[in-house]
Amino acid sequence: MITPISQISAITGDKSVQQVGGNSGGMFKSVFQAAIDNVKNTEAEVVKNEYLMATGQLDNPAILSIAETKSAIAVDLLVQMRNKATEAYSELMRISL
């Protein structure tokens, strides 16, 4: 019923280390893409559950609340990742060579 965020945990394996050297954007791209996909998926789940609730097809109204909470957490995670990436970029720009 509740699916864990499996995309984020996939970055710790050797596969992500191999992507760093590639031209496809590397590990950062895969991490942010996974977070964006997670936000999209959780938002779609909320919309589906809202439709089911509005049409009277949802048996357990707590499912909608859970989906909304998961969506809010996914958005918060993405915002925090963006903030940390922006901070890291600013810090790199301050380094004098």
Beta strands, then each sheet from edge to edge (+ up, - down):
end
